[in-house]
Amino acid sequence: MQLIDFELRGDFVTLDNLLKATGLAITGGAAKAMVAEGLVQVDGRDELRKTAKIRAGQVVSVHGTRVKVLPAAGNISKDS
């Protein structure tokens, strides 16, 4: 299984944009189709909302690849 760490640039990224940004989908339309077809899981659950807000700490799985979403560099707390 391939593992990808993705660092946020804000508080969240939409699921379709995450798939495109990580190269798991070649276009935004392809990303939306993957979600609509039920091919994507967020934290182990099927996710059908194309623009679901994905936040730090969540894990997105698709096609044998897991994407761990990390907080933006400036948003890492000292307690982490």
PDB file of N, CA, C and O in Angstrom, chain B, residues numbered from 101:
ATOM      1  N   MET B 101       0.844  -1.189   0.000  1.00  0.00           N
ATOM      2  CA  MET B 101       0.000   0.000   0.000  1.00  0.00           C
ATOM      3  C   MET B 101       0.888   1.250   0.000  1.00  0.00           C
ATOM      4  O   MET B 101       1.843   1.353   0.770  1.00  0.00           O
ATOM      5  N   GLN B 102       0.558   2.167  -0.855  1.00  0.00           N
ATOM      6  CA  GLN B 102       1.300   3.429  -0.939  1.00  0.00           C
ATOM      7  C   GLN B 102       0.773   4.389   0.131  1.00  0.00           C
ATOM      8  O   GLN B 102      -0.435   4.490   0.344  1.00  0.00           O
ATOM      9  N   LEU B 103       1.685   5.086   0.796  1.00  0.00           N
ATOM     10  CA  LEU B 103       1.317   6.073   1.812  1.00  0.00           C
ATOM     11  C   LEU B 103       1.773   7.454   1.359  1.00  0.00           C
ATOM     12  O   LEU B 103       2.905   7.622   0.905  1.00  0.00           O
ATOM     13  N   ILE B 104       0.898   8.432   1.482  1.00  0.00           N
ATOM     14  CA  ILE B 104       1.208   9.813   1.104  1.00  0.00           C
ATOM     15  C   ILE B 104       0.889  10.709   2.289  1.00  0.00           C
ATOM     16  O   ILE B 104      -0.191  10.608   2.870  1.00  0.00           O
ATOM     17  N   ASP B 105       1.814  11.582   2.652  1.00  0.00           N
ATOM     18  CA  ASP B 105       1.543  12.619   3.645  1.00  0.00           C
ATOM     19  C   ASP B 105       1.192  13.893   2.891  1.00  0.00           C
ATOM     20  O   ASP B 105       1.923  14.305   1.991  1.00  0.00           O
ATOM     21  N   PHE B 106       0.085  14.513   3.251  1.00  0.00           N
ATOM     22  CA  PHE B 106      -0.363  15.739   2.597  1.00  0.00           C
ATOM     23  C   PHE B 106      -0.490  16.830   3.640  1.00  0.00           C
ATOM     24  O   PHE B 106      -1.266  16.703   4.587  1.00  0.00           O
ATOM     25  N   GLU B 107       0.268  17.899   3.473  1.00  0.00           N
ATOM     26  CA  GLU B 107       0.231  19.014   4.419  1.00  0.00           C
ATOM     27  C   GLU B 107      -0.778  20.056   3.962  1.00  0.00           C
ATOM     28  O   GLU B 107      -0.722  20.551   2.836  1.00  0.00           O
ATOM     29  N   LEU B 108      -1.702  20.376   4.862  1.00  0.00           N
ATOM     30  CA  LEU B 108      -2.708  21.400   4.570  1.00  0.00           C
ATOM     31  C   LEU B 108      -2.069  22.773   4.423  1.00  0.00           C
ATOM     32  O   LEU B 108      -0.994  23.032   4.963  1.00  0.00           O
ATOM     33  N   ARG B 109      -2.739  23.636   3.694  1.00  0.00           N
ATOM     34  CA  ARG B 109      -2.306  25.027   3.583  1.00  0.00           C
ATOM     35  C   ARG B 109      -3.267  25.948   4.319  1.00  0.00           C
ATOM     36  O   ARG B 109      -3.040  27.155   4.407  1.00  0.00           O
ATOM     37  N   GLY B 110      -4.327  25.380   4.837  1.00  0.00           N
ATOM     38  CA  GLY B 110      -5.338  26.127   5.588  1.00  0.00           C
ATOM     39  C   GLY B 110      -5.953  25.187   6.605  1.00  0.00           C
ATOM     40  O   GLY B 110      -5.303  24.248   7.065  1.00  0.00           O
ATOM     41  N   ASP B 111      -7.211  25.438   6.959  1.00  0.00           N
ATOM     42  CA  ASP B 111      -7.885  24.605   7.950  1.00  0.00           C
ATOM     43  C   ASP B 111      -8.376  23.273   7.372  1.00  0.00           C
ATOM     44  O   ASP B 111      -8.486  22.282   8.093  1.00  0.00           O
ATOM     45  N   PHE B 112      -8.671  23.256   6.065  1.00  0.00           N
ATOM     46  CA  PHE B 112      -9.180  22.050   5.436  1.00  0.00           C
ATOM     47  C   PHE B 112      -8.924  22.097   3.928  1.00  0.00           C
ATOM     48  O   PHE B 112      -8.538  23.127   3.374  1.00  0.00           O
ATOM     49  N   VAL B 113      -9.150  20.950   3.282  1.00  0.00           N
ATOM     50  CA  VAL B 113      -9.126  20.848   1.828  1.00  0.00           C
ATOM     51  C   VAL B 113     -10.350  20.020   1.451  1.00  0.00           C
ATOM     52  O   VAL B 113     -10.715  19.090   2.170  1.00  0.00           O
ATOM     53  N   THR B 114     -10.982  20.350   0.333  1.00  0.00           N
ATOM     54  CA  THR B 114     -12.123  19.537  -0.081  1.00  0.00           C
ATOM     55  C   THR B 114     -11.603  18.208  -0.639  1.00  0.00           C
ATOM     56  O   THR B 114     -10.495  18.131  -1.169  1.00  0.00           O
ATOM     57  N   LEU B 115     -12.413  17.188  -0.511  1.00  0.00           N
ATOM     58  CA  LEU B 115     -11.997  15.849  -0.913  1.00  0.00           C
ATOM     59  C   LEU B 115     -11.592  15.794  -2.379  1.00  0.00           C
ATOM     60  O   LEU B 115     -10.561  15.208  -2.711  1.00  0.00           O
ATOM     61  N   ASP B 116     -12.383  16.392  -3.258  1.00  0.00           N
ATOM     62  CA  ASP B 116     -12.030  16.355  -4.681  1.00  0.00           C
ATOM     63  C   ASP B 116     -10.703  17.067  -4.946  1.00  0.00           C
ATOM     64  O   ASP B 116      -9.910  16.601  -5.764  1.00  0.00           O
ATOM     65  N   ASN B 117     -10.454  18.174  -4.276  1.00  0.00           N
ATOM     66  CA  ASN B 117      -9.184  18.885  -4.455  1.00  0.00           C
ATOM     67  C   ASN B 117      -8.006  18.095  -3.893  1.00  0.00           C
ATOM     68  O   ASN B 117      -6.907  18.147  -4.447  1.00  0.00           O
ATOM     69  N   LEU B 118      -8.220  17.369  -2.809  1.00  0.00           N
ATOM     70  CA  LEU B 118      -7.164  16.532  -2.239  1.00  0.00           C
ATOM     71  C   LEU B 118      -6.772  15.425  -3.213  1.00  0.00           C
ATOM     72  O   LEU B 118      -5.586  15.167  -3.423  1.00  0.00           O
ATOM     73  N   LEU B 119      -7.765  14.776  -3.802  1.00  0.00           N
ATOM     74  CA  LEU B 119      -7.477  13.705  -4.759  1.00  0.00           C
ATOM     75  C   LEU B 119      -6.688  14.229  -5.955  1.00  0.00           C
ATOM     76  O   LEU B 119      -5.775  13.563  -6.444  1.00  0.00           O
ATOM     77  N   LYS B 120      -7.038  15.404  -6.413  1.00  0.00           N
ATOM     78  CA  LYS B 120      -6.328  16.012  -7.539  1.00  0.00           C
ATOM     79  C   LYS B 120      -4.918  16.445  -7.127  1.00  0.00           C
ATOM     80  O   LYS B 120      -3.957  16.206  -7.858  1.00  0.00           O
ATOM     81  N   ALA B 121      -4.794  17.075  -5.969  1.00  0.00           N
ATOM     82  CA  ALA B 121      -3.494  17.587  -5.508  1.00  0.00           C
ATOM     83  C   ALA B 121      -2.481  16.471  -5.253  1.00  0.00           C
ATOM     84  O   ALA B 121      -1.279  16.672  -5.426  1.00  0.00           O
ATOM     85  N   THR B 122      -2.958  15.310  -4.845  1.00  0.00           N
ATOM     86  CA  THR B 122      -2.055  14.186  -4.570  1.00  0.00           C
ATOM     87  C   THR B 122      -1.782  13.346  -5.805  1.00  0.00           C
ATOM     88  O   THR B 122      -0.983  12.411  -5.754  1.00  0.00           O
ATOM     89  N   GLY B 123      -2.434  13.668  -6.914  1.00  0.00           N
ATOM     90  CA  GLY B 123      -2.216  12.926  -8.151  1.00  0.00           C
ATOM     91  C   GLY B 123      -3.017  11.640  -8.233  1.00  0.00           C
ATOM     92  O   GLY B 123      -2.816  10.848  -9.154  1.00  0.00           O
ATOM     93  N   LEU B 124      -3.919  11.418  -7.293  1.00  0.00           N
ATOM     94  CA  LEU B 124      -4.760  10.219  -7.339  1.00  0.00           C
ATOM     95  C   LEU B 124      -5.855  10.344  -8.389  1.00  0.00           C
ATOM     96  O   LEU B 124      -6.410   9.343  -8.841  1.00  0.00           O
ATOM     97  N   ALA B 125      -6.160  11.578  -8.774  1.00  0.00           N
ATOM     98  CA  ALA B 125      -7.091  11.850  -9.870  1.00  0.00           C
ATOM     99  C   ALA B 125      -6.418  12.863 -10.785  1.00  0.00           C
ATOM    100  O   ALA B 125      -5.791  13.813 -10.316  1.00  0.00           O
ATOM    101  N   ILE B 126      -6.549  12.659 -12.092  1.00  0.00           N
ATOM    102  CA  ILE B 126      -5.846  13.554 -13.017  1.00  0.00           C
ATOM    103  C   ILE B 126      -6.572  14.872 -13.229  1.00  0.00           C
ATOM    104  O   ILE B 126      -5.960  15.865 -13.623  1.00  0.00           O
ATOM    105  N   THR B 127      -7.875  14.887 -12.969  1.00  0.00           N
ATOM    106  CA  THR B 127      -8.642  16.129 -13.095  1.00  0.00           C
ATOM    107  C   THR B 127      -9.648  16.214 -11.951  1.00  0.00           C
ATOM    108  O   THR B 127      -9.908  15.234 -11.254  1.00  0.00           O
ATOM    109  N   GLY B 128     -10.199  17.397 -11.778  1.00  0.00           N
ATOM    110  CA  GLY B 128     -11.235  17.565 -10.771  1.00  0.00           C
ATOM    111  C   GLY B 128     -12.463  16.724 -11.095  1.00  0.00           C
ATOM    112  O   GLY B 128     -13.100  16.174 -10.196  1.00  0.00           O
ATOM    113  N   GLY B 129     -12.794  16.626 -12.377  1.00  0.00           N
ATOM    114  CA  GLY B 129     -13.930  15.809 -12.800  1.00  0.00           C
ATOM    115  C   GLY B 129     -13.709  14.337 -12.491  1.00  0.00           C
ATOM    116  O   GLY B 129     -14.627  13.637 -12.063  1.00  0.00           O
ATOM    117  N   ALA B 130     -12.487  13.875 -12.710  1.00  0.00           N
ATOM    118  CA  ALA B 130     -12.155  12.477 -12.395  1.00  0.00           C
ATOM    119  C   ALA B 130     -12.256  12.238 -10.895  1.00  0.00           C
ATOM    120  O   ALA B 130     -12.726  11.185 -10.465  1.00  0.00           O
ATOM    121  N   ALA B 131     -11.815  13.213 -10.092  1.00  0.00           N
ATOM    122  CA  ALA B 131     -11.900  13.094  -8.633  1.00  0.00           C
ATOM    123  C   ALA B 131     -13.356  12.997  -8.193  1.00  0.00           C
ATOM    124  O   ALA B 131     -13.701  12.158  -7.361  1.00  0.00           O
ATOM    125  N   LYS B 132     -14.206  13.849  -8.746  1.00  0.00           N
ATOM    126  CA  LYS B 132     -15.624  13.826  -8.386  1.00  0.00           C
ATOM    127  C   LYS B 132     -16.275  12.512  -8.788  1.00  0.00           C
ATOM    128  O   LYS B 132     -17.129  11.997  -8.067  1.00  0.00           O
ATOM    129  N   ALA B 133     -15.879  11.963  -9.935  1.00  0.00           N
ATOM    130  CA  ALA B 133     -16.425  10.683 -10.387  1.00  0.00           C
ATOM    131  C   ALA B 133     -15.995   9.557  -9.457  1.00  0.00           C
ATOM    132  O   ALA B 133     -16.795   8.675  -9.147  1.00  0.00           O
ATOM    133  N   MET B 134     -14.741   9.576  -9.008  1.00  0.00           N
ATOM    134  CA  MET B 134     -14.253   8.551  -8.083  1.00  0.00           C
ATOM    135  C   MET B 134     -15.073   8.551  -6.796  1.00  0.00           C
ATOM    136  O   MET B 134     -15.442   7.494  -6.283  1.00  0.00           O
ATOM    137  N   VAL B 135     -15.351   9.743  -6.282  1.00  0.00           N
ATOM    138  CA  VAL B 135     -16.138   9.858  -5.048  1.00  0.00           C
ATOM    139  C   VAL B 135     -17.569   9.381  -5.301  1.00  0.00           C
ATOM    140  O   VAL B 135     -18.124   8.626  -4.503  1.00  0.00           O
ATOM    141  N   ALA B 136     -18.163   9.819  -6.409  1.00  0.00           N
ATOM    142  CA  ALA B 136     -19.540   9.445  -6.728  1.00  0.00           C
ATOM    143  C   ALA B 136     -19.698   7.934  -6.913  1.00  0.00           C
ATOM    144  O   ALA B 136     -20.759   7.380  -6.626  1.00  0.00           O
ATOM    145  N   GLU B 137     -18.654   7.276  -7.387  1.00  0.00           N
ATOM    146  CA  GLU B 137     -18.690   5.832  -7.615  1.00  0.00           C
ATOM    147  C   GLU B 137     -18.429   5.034  -6.339  1.00  0.00           C
ATOM    148  O   GLU B 137     -18.463   3.804  -6.364  1.00  0.00           O
ATOM    149  N   GLY B 138     -18.172   5.715  -5.233  1.00  0.00           N
ATOM    150  CA  GLY B 138     -17.963   5.034  -3.958  1.00  0.00           C
ATOM    151  C   GLY B 138     -16.582   4.418  -3.813  1.00  0.00           C
ATOM    152  O   GLY B 138     -16.407   3.461  -3.060  1.00  0.00           O
ATOM    153  N   LEU B 139     -15.603   4.955  -4.524  1.00  0.00           N
ATOM    154  CA  LEU B 139     -14.243   4.408  -4.496  1.00  0.00           C
ATOM    155  C   LEU B 139     -13.372   4.994  -3.398  1.00  0.00           C
ATOM    156  O   LEU B 139     -12.244   4.543  -3.196  1.00  0.00           O
ATOM    157  N   VAL B 140     -13.885   6.008  -2.675  1.00  0.00           N
ATOM    158  CA  VAL B 140     -13.063   6.747  -1.711  1.00  0.00           C
ATOM    159  C   VAL B 140     -13.599   6.545  -0.294  1.00  0.00           C
ATOM    160  O   VAL B 140     -14.806   6.569  -0.054  1.00  0.00           O
ATOM    161  N   GLN B 141     -12.668   6.348   0.628  1.00  0.00           N
ATOM    162  CA  GLN B 141     -13.025   6.247   2.038  1.00  0.00           C
ATOM    163  C   GLN B 141     -12.291   7.327   2.817  1.00  0.00           C
ATOM    164  O   GLN B 141     -11.151   7.674   2.507  1.00  0.00           O
ATOM    165  N   VAL B 142     -12.964   7.851   3.833  1.00  0.00           N
ATOM    166  CA  VAL B 142     -12.360   8.813   4.752  1.00  0.00           C
ATOM    167  C   VAL B 142     -12.482   8.205   6.149  1.00  0.00           C
ATOM    168  O   VAL B 142     -13.579   7.906   6.621  1.00  0.00           O
ATOM    169  N   ASP B 143     -11.343   8.034   6.790  1.00  0.00           N
ATOM    170  CA  ASP B 143     -11.298   7.422   8.126  1.00  0.00           C
ATOM    171  C   ASP B 143     -12.026   6.073   8.155  1.00  0.00           C
ATOM    172  O   ASP B 143     -12.725   5.754   9.116  1.00  0.00           O
ATOM    173  N   GLY B 144     -11.851   5.292   7.089  1.00  0.00           N
ATOM    174  CA  GLY B 144     -12.403   3.947   7.033  1.00  0.00           C
ATOM    175  C   GLY B 144     -13.867   3.842   6.643  1.00  0.00           C
ATOM    176  O   GLY B 144     -14.425   2.745   6.636  1.00  0.00           O
ATOM    177  N   ARG B 145     -14.493   4.953   6.321  1.00  0.00           N
ATOM    178  CA  ARG B 145     -15.908   4.952   5.929  1.00  0.00           C
ATOM    179  C   ARG B 145     -16.061   5.472   4.509  1.00  0.00           C
ATOM    180  O   ARG B 145     -15.362   6.400   4.101  1.00  0.00           O
ATOM    181  N   ASP B 146     -16.973   4.874   3.761  1.00  0.00           N
ATOM    182  CA  ASP B 146     -17.240   5.357   2.413  1.00  0.00           C
ATOM    183  C   ASP B 146     -17.680   6.815   2.471  1.00  0.00           C
ATOM    184  O   ASP B 146     -18.483   7.199   3.321  1.00  0.00           O
ATOM    185  N   GLU B 147     -17.146   7.617   1.561  1.00  0.00           N
ATOM    186  CA  GLU B 147     -17.490   9.051   1.518  1.00  0.00           C
ATOM    187  C   GLU B 147     -18.040   9.368   0.142  1.00  0.00           C
ATOM    188  O   GLU B 147     -17.358   9.168  -0.863  1.00  0.00           O
ATOM    189  N   LEU B 148     -19.273   9.862   0.088  1.00  0.00           N
ATOM    190  CA  LEU B 148     -19.920  10.184  -1.181  1.00  0.00           C
ATOM    191  C   LEU B 148     -20.074  11.686  -1.405  1.00  0.00           C
ATOM    192  O   LEU B 148     -20.618  12.108  -2.426  1.00  0.00           O
ATOM    193  N   ARG B 149     -19.601  12.492  -0.463  1.00  0.00           N
ATOM    194  CA  ARG B 149     -19.672  13.956  -0.624  1.00  0.00           C
ATOM    195  C   ARG B 149     -18.394  14.416  -1.318  1.00  0.00           C
ATOM    196  O   ARG B 149     -17.305  14.339  -0.748  1.00  0.00           O
ATOM    197  N   LYS B 150     -18.535  14.887  -2.538  1.00  0.00           N
ATOM    198  CA  LYS B 150     -17.374  15.275  -3.344  1.00  0.00           C
ATOM    199  C   LYS B 150     -16.576  16.409  -2.715  1.00  0.00           C
ATOM    200  O   LYS B 150     -15.354  16.466  -2.850  1.00  0.00           O
ATOM    201  N   THR B 151     -17.267  17.304  -2.033  1.00  0.00           N
ATOM    202  CA  THR B 151     -16.583  18.461  -1.445  1.00  0.00           C
ATOM    203  C   THR B 151     -16.544  18.374   0.081  1.00  0.00           C
ATOM    204  O   THR B 151     -16.563  19.397   0.765  1.00  0.00           O
ATOM    205  N   ALA B 152     -16.490  17.158   0.608  1.00  0.00           N
ATOM    206  CA  ALA B 152     -16.357  16.979   2.055  1.00  0.00           C
ATOM    207  C   ALA B 152     -15.089  17.693   2.518  1.00  0.00           C
ATOM    208  O   ALA B 152     -14.054  17.633   1.854  1.00  0.00           O
ATOM    209  N   LYS B 153     -15.181  18.361   3.653  1.00  0.00           N
ATOM    210  CA  LYS B 153     -14.018  19.067   4.189  1.00  0.00           C
ATOM    211  C   LYS B 153     -13.112  18.076   4.912  1.00  0.00           C
ATOM    212  O   LYS B 153     -13.520  17.452   5.892  1.00  0.00           O
ATOM    213  N   ILE B 154     -11.897  17.938   4.429  1.00  0.00           N
ATOM    214  CA  ILE B 154     -10.929  17.023   5.013  1.00  0.00           C
ATOM    215  C   ILE B 154      -9.969  17.854   5.851  1.00  0.00           C
ATOM    216  O   ILE B 154      -9.363  18.812   5.370  1.00  0.00           O
ATOM    217  N   ARG B 155      -9.845  17.465   7.114  1.00  0.00           N
ATOM    218  CA  ARG B 155      -9.034  18.228   8.067  1.00  0.00           C
ATOM    219  C   ARG B 155      -7.838  17.414   8.547  1.00  0.00           C
ATOM    220  O   ARG B 155      -7.763  16.205   8.329  1.00  0.00           O
ATOM    221  N   ALA B 156      -6.914  18.093   9.198  1.00  0.00           N
ATOM    222  CA  ALA B 156      -5.712  17.442   9.723  1.00  0.00           C
ATOM    223  C   ALA B 156      -6.098  16.256  10.605  1.00  0.00           C
ATOM    224  O   ALA B 156      -7.037  16.335  11.398  1.00  0.00           O
ATOM    225  N   GLY B 157      -5.364  15.165  10.454  1.00  0.00           N
ATOM    226  CA  GLY B 157      -5.599  13.971  11.240  1.00  0.00           C
ATOM    227  C   GLY B 157      -6.454  12.931  10.540  1.00  0.00           C
ATOM    228  O   GLY B 157      -6.498  11.775  10.961  1.00  0.00           O
ATOM    229  N   GLN B 158      -7.131  13.333   9.477  1.00  0.00           N
ATOM    230  CA  GLN B 158      -7.968  12.384   8.758  1.00  0.00           C
ATOM    231  C   GLN B 158      -7.124  11.596   7.747  1.00  0.00           C
ATOM    232  O   GLN B 158      -6.069  12.051   7.303  1.00  0.00           O
ATOM    233  N   VAL B 159      -7.616  10.407   7.400  1.00  0.00           N
ATOM    234  CA  VAL B 159      -6.936   9.545   6.431  1.00  0.00           C
ATOM    235  C   VAL B 159      -7.906   9.228   5.306  1.00  0.00           C
ATOM    236  O   VAL B 159      -9.023   8.767   5.542  1.00  0.00           O
ATOM    237  N   VAL B 160      -7.467   9.482   4.084  1.00  0.00           N
ATOM    238  CA  VAL B 160      -8.273   9.208   2.895  1.00  0.00           C
ATOM    239  C   VAL B 160      -7.664   8.012   2.184  1.00  0.00           C
ATOM    240  O   VAL B 160      -6.456   7.968   1.955  1.00  0.00           O
ATOM    241  N   SER B 161      -8.504   7.039   1.834  1.00  0.00           N
ATOM    242  CA  SER B 161      -8.037   5.834   1.159  1.00  0.00           C
ATOM    243  C   SER B 161      -8.725   5.691  -0.188  1.00  0.00           C
ATOM    244  O   SER B 161      -9.932   5.899  -0.313  1.00  0.00           O
ATOM    245  N   VAL B 162      -7.927   5.328  -1.206  1.00  0.00           N
ATOM    246  CA  VAL B 162      -8.467   5.082  -2.546  1.00  0.00           C
ATOM    247  C   VAL B 162      -7.453   4.267  -3.338  1.00  0.00           C
ATOM    248  O   VAL B 162      -6.256   4.551  -3.295  1.00  0.00           O
ATOM    249  N   HIS B 163      -7.923   3.266  -4.051  1.00  0.00           N
ATOM    250  CA  HIS B 163      -7.076   2.448  -4.938  1.00  0.00           C
ATOM    251  C   HIS B 163      -5.789   1.960  -4.284  1.00  0.00           C
ATOM    252  O   HIS B 163      -4.731   2.029  -4.910  1.00  0.00           O
ATOM    253  N   GLY B 164      -5.840   1.472  -3.056  1.00  0.00           N
ATOM    254  CA  GLY B 164      -4.647   0.953  -2.398  1.00  0.00           C
ATOM    255  C   GLY B 164      -3.671   2.014  -1.922  1.00  0.00           C
ATOM    256  O   GLY B 164      -2.528   1.704  -1.585  1.00  0.00           O
ATOM    257  N   THR B 165      -4.109   3.253  -1.894  1.00  0.00           N
ATOM    258  CA  THR B 165      -3.276   4.356  -1.424  1.00  0.00           C
ATOM    259  C   THR B 165      -3.962   5.020  -0.233  1.00  0.00           C
ATOM    260  O   THR B 165      -5.174   5.236  -0.235  1.00  0.00           O
ATOM    261  N   ARG B 166      -3.159   5.340   0.784  1.00  0.00           N
ATOM    262  CA  ARG B 166      -3.676   6.059   1.952  1.00  0.00           C
ATOM    263  C   ARG B 166      -3.004   7.425   2.016  1.00  0.00           C
ATOM    264  O   ARG B 166      -1.782   7.535   1.913  1.00  0.00           O
ATOM    265  N   VAL B 167      -3.814   8.458   2.185  1.00  0.00           N
ATOM    266  CA  VAL B 167      -3.314   9.821   2.311  1.00  0.00           C
ATOM    267  C   VAL B 167      -3.585  10.287   3.731  1.00  0.00           C
ATOM    268  O   VAL B 167      -4.738  10.391   4.152  1.00  0.00           O
ATOM    269  N   LYS B 168      -2.510  10.568   4.470  1.00  0.00           N
ATOM    270  CA  LYS B 168      -2.641  11.103   5.829  1.00  0.00           C
ATOM    271  C   LYS B 168      -2.559  12.622   5.719  1.00  0.00           C
ATOM    272  O   LYS B 168      -1.593  13.159   5.176  1.00  0.00           O
ATOM    273  N   VAL B 169      -3.562  13.304   6.229  1.00  0.00           N
ATOM    274  CA  VAL B 169      -3.631  14.758   6.136  1.00  0.00           C
ATOM    275  C   VAL B 169      -2.992  15.358   7.378  1.00  0.00           C
ATOM    276  O   VAL B 169      -3.415  15.098   8.504  1.00  0.00           O
ATOM    277  N   LEU B 170      -1.962  16.167   7.148  1.00  0.00           N
ATOM    278  CA  LEU B 170      -1.187  16.789   8.225  1.00  0.00           C
ATOM    279  C   LEU B 170      -1.563  18.263   8.355  1.00  0.00           C
ATOM    280  O   LEU B 170      -1.970  18.885   7.374  1.00  0.00           O
ATOM    281  N   PRO B 171      -1.430  18.825   9.557  1.00  0.00           N
ATOM    282  CA  PRO B 171      -1.708  20.251   9.726  1.00  0.00           C
ATOM    283  C   PRO B 171      -0.674  21.099   8.975  1.00  0.00           C
ATOM    284  O   PRO B 171       0.444  20.655   8.717  1.00  0.00           O
ATOM    285  N   ALA B 172      -1.068  22.306   8.639  1.00  0.00           N
ATOM    286  CA  ALA B 172      -0.128  23.240   8.007  1.00  0.00           C
ATOM    287  C   ALA B 172       1.037  23.465   8.950  1.00  0.00           C
ATOM    288  O   ALA B 172       0.864  23.421  10.168  1.00  0.00           O
ATOM    289  N   ALA B 173       2.203  23.702   8.414  1.00  0.00           N
ATOM    290  CA  ALA B 173       3.424  23.853   9.215  1.00  0.00           C
ATOM    291  C   ALA B 173       3.243  24.872  10.345  1.00  0.00           C
ATOM    292  O   ALA B 173       3.751  24.668  11.447  1.00  0.00           O
ATOM    293  N   GLY B 174       2.540  25.941  10.083  1.00  0.00           N
ATOM    294  CA  GLY B 174       2.340  26.974  11.104  1.00  0.00           C
ATOM    295  C   GLY B 174       1.255  26.636  12.104  1.00  0.00           C
ATOM    296  O   GLY B 174       1.074  27.365  13.079  1.00  0.00           O
ATOM    297  N   ASN B 175       0.511  25.523  11.884  1.00  0.00           N
ATOM    298  CA  ASN B 175      -0.592  25.172  12.766  1.00  0.00           C
ATOM    299  C   ASN B 175      -0.310  23.984  13.661  1.00  0.00           C
ATOM    300  O   ASN B 175      -1.233  23.459  14.283  1.00  0.00           O
ATOM    301  N   ILE B 176       0.935  23.544  13.747  1.00  0.00           N
ATOM    302  CA  ILE B 176       1.264  22.403  14.593  1.00  0.00           C
ATOM    303  C   ILE B 176       1.371  22.885  16.033  1.00  0.00           C
ATOM    304  O   ILE B 176       2.139  23.797  16.340  1.00  0.00           O
ATOM    305  N   SER B 177       0.591  22.262  16.913  1.00  0.00           N
ATOM    306  CA  SER B 177       0.642  22.672  18.319  1.00  0.00           C
ATOM    307  C   SER B 177       1.826  22.038  19.037  1.00  0.00           C
ATOM    308  O   SER B 177       2.348  21.017  18.591  1.00  0.00           O
ATOM    309  N   LYS B 178       2.243  22.625  20.122  1.00  0.00           N
ATOM    310  CA  LYS B 178       3.371  22.106  20.894  1.00  0.00           C
ATOM    311  C   LYS B 178       3.003  20.787  21.583  1.00  0.00           C
ATOM    312  O   LYS B 178       3.885  20.006  21.939  1.00  0.00           O
ATOM    313  N   ASP B 179       1.718  20.543  21.768  1.00  0.00           N
ATOM    314  CA  ASP B 179       1.264  19.321  22.425  1.00  0.00           C
ATOM    315  C   ASP B 179       1.309  18.119  21.501  1.00  0.00           C
ATOM    316  O   ASP B 179       1.244  16.986  21.978  1.00  0.00           O
ATOM    317  N   SER B 180       1.418  18.326  20.196  1.00  0.00           N
ATOM    318  CA  SER B 180       1.388  17.222  19.225  1.00  0.00           C
ATOM    319  C   SER B 180       2.657  16.432  19.235  1.00  0.00           C
ATOM    320  O   SER B 180       2.793  15.471  18.477  1.00  0.00           O
TER     321      SER B 180
END
